[in-house]
Amino acid sequence: MRALFCPLSDPGYLYPATAVALETHRRGHSVAIVSSGPAARAAEEAGLTVLPPDGSYAVSGWFRSAYGQYEHVRRTVRRTRPDVLVASVLSPGALVAAEVLELPVVVLGLACHLWPHRGDGGETDPQDRAWRLDSTLDVHRALRAELGLRQVGAARQDALLGTSFLLRGHPSLEPPGAELPARVRHVGPCWWEPPADEEELHSVRSRLDRVGKPVVYVHLGRVFGGESLWPWIQRAFTGGEFQAVVELGRSAAPPGLPDAADVTAVRLPWMSPLLERSALVVSSGTSAPVLGSLLHRRPLLLSPNGGEQAVLAAACRRAGVAGVLDRTRGGGQLRTAADDDVTTGRAHRMSDELIQAKSESRAAQAVEEACR
């Protein structure tokens, strides 16, 4: 089998695709991946064919780069002649290219299913799910119109699911009673990240050691027009019991922090060593830090804004593995969350089940099955 992986280039999408690509290659298949940075180096060292991405693979512009992605996938398919494509969610160009080229396509999703589902489940955000689906379909339909293809009819969501759609979270993160579409399955985190650079890690550890307080790992997601966490971070970690190491991700650095703030801001391609050092994780609720926290058995406090954040934060609260961050309060809530044995115990159980799921193997098997 020849597989072509065309993930979005941001780490939250590229890294799990790299995990599945490496496992697919280990199973004896020929694998090419569109990749860059440390993930590309790891793939090359393992013997995969690595192809450079272009700007159409940036998640920040997924809704305006569908045609460019479509053309890039078509060119890459002509070069690699795959039997199956693997793409990220929010990749309409790859989905339409697979259809035009008559190739099966496996879609690697996020931790939770973000679109409508059958079953009551007591959901409080069905309109948000429908809006999310319609917004994604609008981009898909616009690309089809540009290419002169027939429009998606009653199938709606099916057009975005590919041959198989893989979720990286735990089944208990879905609403009770939810009936997901038949093509959707849970595989687990598909966790991969590059090894930590020893000099960078030593520098961060030295700073944390000098402060000497217990560590909270804070992972910032996109604000989506909402409120930044920085005002709360400054209050909570100035003169308090804890210090913070803040992963900036794709967010901007703060304009300035008071000298008294026990905050170390970083922008690093890995998080595991910092999760291991931390007593607690604070996040807006995106898949990578939530799954990383669960895998490392750390309690969570979540404060969502837009995108997937509200759905995943609600899912974690419902499953009892996270609390709600109160931005009006300071750092006192951190000790309560860190010492919550019930929440931590649930996180430990979910961690065990996610690890035992052998997610990369499950996902690679789904890629193989898509060719049959």
N, C-alpha and C positions, 0 to 999 in steps of 0.2 A: 504494500500500500504506500502511495505517495501522498503526504499530507502537507498542505500549505496553511500556516498560521498567519493571520492578518489582524493582530490585536491592535487596539488603540495604544498609543505610545506612552501614556501616563502610567506610572508604576502600579496604581491600583488595578489596572487592566492588563498591562504588559507582564507583570510578575506572575499572576496565576496562569496566564497563557504559557509563560516560560516553563512553569512546573509541569503542565500537561504536555507540552512539546518535548521536554526532556524525557518524560515517562514514555511517550509514544515512540521516541527514538530508541529507548532502552528495550522496547518490545520488538525491535528488529525492523522497524519501518523507516522509510526515507522521509525526512522531515525538513522543510524549509520554513523559516520564520522571518517576518518583517520586524526588525528589532534594532535597538540602539543602546549605547551606554553599557553598564555592567551586565545587563541581561544578554546583550548581544555577545559580549566576550565569553560569558558562560556557555552560551549555545555553540559558539565556534569551537571552544575547547572540547565540547562533548561530541563534536563531529557533525552538527547540524549545518545546513546551508543558511547563511544569514544574509538578508536583503535589507537595504536601507529604507526607512519610511520617508514620507514627505509630510508636508503640513496638514494633509487631509486626515491624519491619524491622531491629531490632538483633540482630546475630549472637549476642551473649551470651545471648539468650533464645529462640533459634530453636526449641528443642525444647518450649517452653511457650507459644508465641504463634502456633501454626499456625491456630487458628480466627480470631483477630483479623486475621491476614494474609489469610486466605481472604475474610473479609467486606470488608476494605479493597480487595482486588483486584476483587471483584465490583462494588463501588460505583464504582471507578475505570473499569472496563470499561463500565459503563452510561453514564458521562460521556464517554468518549473513543471508544467503538465501534471498537476495533482489529480488524485482521485477524489479528494475531499478537501473542503475549506473549513477552517476554524476561525471564527470572528468574535469580537466583543459585542455585547449589547451596545446599542447606540451606534451601530455601524450600518446604516441603510445602504451605503454604496456597496459594501461587501455582499449584503443579502441580495440586492438586485443583480449584481454581477454573477453570483452563483446561479440565480434563476436563468439569466440569459445564456450562461455557459452550460446549463444543465448539469450542475455539480451539486452534490449534497453539501449542506453547510451545518456545522455544529456551532451554536451560539453559547459563549461563556458569559453567564449573567453575574449578578451581584449576590449579596447574601440573602435577599428576600425577593419574592415576586412583587413587582411594583404595579402591575396592571390588574384589571378586574378579574375576579374569579367567581365561581359558583359556590353556593353554600352561604348560610346566614353569617355565622361567625361573630355577630355583634360588632361589625366594623363601624367605625365612626367616620371614615374618610372615603366612602365609595366615590364621591364626586372627584376627589383628588386623583384616584386611580383612573377614572374615566378620562379626566383631563390629561393626565400623563400619557395615556394610550393615544388619545386624539392628537396630542402635540407631536408624538413620535410618528404617528401615521401621516400627519401632514407633510413631514419631510420626506417620508417614503413615497407618498403620492406625487409630490412635486418632482422628485427625481424620475419617477415612472412617466410622468407627463412630458418632461424634458426629453426623454429617450423615445417617446412615442409608443410606450407599452400600454396594454390595457390596464385599467384601474382595478384596485383591490375592491372586491364586492363585500358580501356579507361575512366573509371569513375574518376580516378585520385583524384581530390579534394574531391569528395564525400566520399572517404574512411576515410577522416579526420574529417568529419562533424558530425558523429554520427547520432542518430535519429533526434536530433535538436541541432543547434549551436547558442548560445546566445551571442550577443554583448552587451557590457556594456556602450557604448557611445550613443551619440545622432545621429539620422539619418542624420542630416545635416553635420556630420563629414565625410560622404562618398562623393566621387567625384560626381559632378552633372551628372545625366544620368546613374550612375552606376546601374546595375541590378545584385544584389547579388544572390547566389544560393538559391533555394527554401527552403532549410532547415535552412537557416540563418535568424535570426530575432533579432531586437533590443529590449532589455528589460530595459536597464538603468544601473546605477552604481552598484546596489547591495552593498551599502556602509555599512561596519561594521568595527569597530576597538574597542579594549578594552578601558575601561575608563582610563583616565590618572592617573598615580600614583601621589598622591598629593605632596609627598616630592620631587619627580623629577620635577614636574611642578613648584613648588615653587622655586626650585633652578634655573631653567632656567629663570623664570620670574624675579627673583631677579637680575640675571646677566643683563638681558635686561633693567631693570629699572635703574641699576647703569650707564649703558652707556647712556641711555636716548634718543637715536635717534630712528626715525621710523624704523620699522623692515621689512626686506625682507626675506622671507622663501625660502631657496635654497635646492632643493632635488636632490641629485646626483644619476644618473643612471650608469650603466656599460659603460665603455669607448669603448669597442670593438676595441681596437687598435687605437682609435682616440685620440684627445687632451683632457687632463683633464681640468676641469673648475677651478682648484685651482689657477693657475697663475692669471686668471682674478679676482677671488674672492679676492685675496690679494690686487690687485691694486684697485678694486672698493670699498672696504670697509676699506681702510686705509686713514684716514683724510677726509672722504667724508661725505655726508649728512645722509647716511643710515648706519645701522648695519645689519649684517646677522646672522640668525640662520640656520646652515647647517646640514641637515639630511644626515648622511653618508650612510645609507642603507647598501648595500653589498660592498660598495667601501672602500678602505683603508683610514685611517686617514692621514692627511698631515704630512710630516716629521717635520714641524715646521712652526709656524706663527709668524710674527713680533709682538712685544708687542703692537705696535700702531694699529694693525688690529682690527677692531670692529667686531669680528667673534666669535660666540659661536657654536662649533661643538657638535652634539648630535647623539646618536644612540638609538632611542626610538621606541616602538611598536605602537605609535599613532602620529597623526599629527594635528587633528582638533583644539586643543587649540592654536597651533602655527600658523595655518592658520588664525584663528580668530584674532590673535594679529598682523598679517602682513598687510602691505599696498600693497604688490606685491609678486608674486611667480616667481622664476626662476627655470627652470627644463630642463633636457635633453629631456623630452618628453615621459616618460613612463606613463602607464594608471593611476596608483594610485595617484600620485601628480597632474596630469592634471585633473582627475575627482574630486579630493578633492578640488582643486582650484576653479573649476567651481561651485561645490556645495556650496562653501563658498563665491562665488561672487567676487573672486579676479582676477585682471588682470594678464596675464601671459607673460613672456619672455622665449622663448624656444631656446635651442642650442643642436640639436640632434647629436648623433654619429651613432650607429648601431641598430640592432634589430628592434623593432617596432617604435623606436624613430623618424626616418625620416618620416614615414607614418603619425603618429599621429601629429607631429609638422606641417607638411604640411596641414593636415586636419584642425587644429586649426587656422592656418593663413588664410586658405581659408574661414572658417566660420566667420572670423573676431573677434575671441575671444582671440587672442594671437599675440604678436609681435615677431620679430627675435632679439635674443641677438647678438650684435656685440662684439666679443671677443677682437677686436682691440681697442675698446673704453673703457673708465673707467666707473665710476659710474654716469656720467651725464645723460645717457639714462634711468636711473632708475626713475628719477622724471618725465620725459616725459611719460614713460609707466604708472606710477602710476596715473598721471593726465589725461590720455586719456579717456575722458568721452564716446566716441563712442565705443571703445573696451570694456570698463567696462559695458556699457549698454547692449551690445550683450551678455556678460557673464552673466549678471543678467537674461536676457530672457531665455537663455539656462538653467541656474540653475533652474528657475521656472518650465520649462518643464521637466527637469530630475526629480525633486522632485515630480511633479504631476504624473509622469509615474508609481509610486508605483512598482519599479523595482523588489523588492523581491517577491511581489505577482505574478507578471508576470512570473518570473523565476520559482517559485514553481508550477504555473499552467502548464508551459511547462513540468516540471517533471511528473506531473500527466497525462498529455496528452500522454506522451511517453509510458505509460503503456496500453493505450487503443488500 
